[in-house]
Amino acid sequence: MDRTTIDLWVGIFVALGVAALLGLAMKVGNLTSSKIGDTYSVSAAFENIGSLKPHAPVKSAGVVVGRVDSITFDSSKYEAIVKINIDKRYPFPKDTFANIYTAGLLGEQYVGLEAGGDEDTLKNGDKIIKTQDAVVLEKMISQFLFSKASENKSDDKSDDGSNSKATKAKSTELGAAPF
């Protein structure tokens, strides 16, 4: 093979690699086209939306039924107002629950809709009243650690003064012993 043929093949592989990276970036950023046709818009108020972003999927039963349009802050109630566009093919009852879930342990966040039993359906401009905030992993970990720390403090206080020194000495010995 001559030099120009090798350069041509290298150029083709580099171009394919750049195209693949661009496609992956679009997929991760939720910027790929969605098959959502005509939509109706509803809103929901949350005290904590975690890291929910505009263009995040809105799912029901695992199926994408819409997208998050915008997120604003209501300074009078200190809540995040999430505007959601839902495909008109999917009517939801007025008593639908809107929850914020995380895909996987550290994945993207999305809005999950759980249909209620009301006969009236949501219309354009309606507000979803029943919402559940995002579960923030850092907050759960700190609550767990704080509860463990308070349990340890209460255990130390429950010992009477005569046994506490002996117990601490014994635990130190056990901690220093090789396994």
Buried (B, 14 or more C-beta within 10 A) or exposed (E): EEEEEEEEEEEEEEEEEEEEEEEEEEEEEBEEEBEBEEBBBBBBBBEBBBEBBEEBBBBBEEEBBBBBBEBEEEEEEEBBBBBBBBBEEBBBBBBBBBBBBBEEEEEBBBBBBBBEEEEEBBEEEBEBEEBBBBBBEEEEEEEEEEEEEEEEEEEEEEEEEEEEEEEEEEEEEEEEEEE
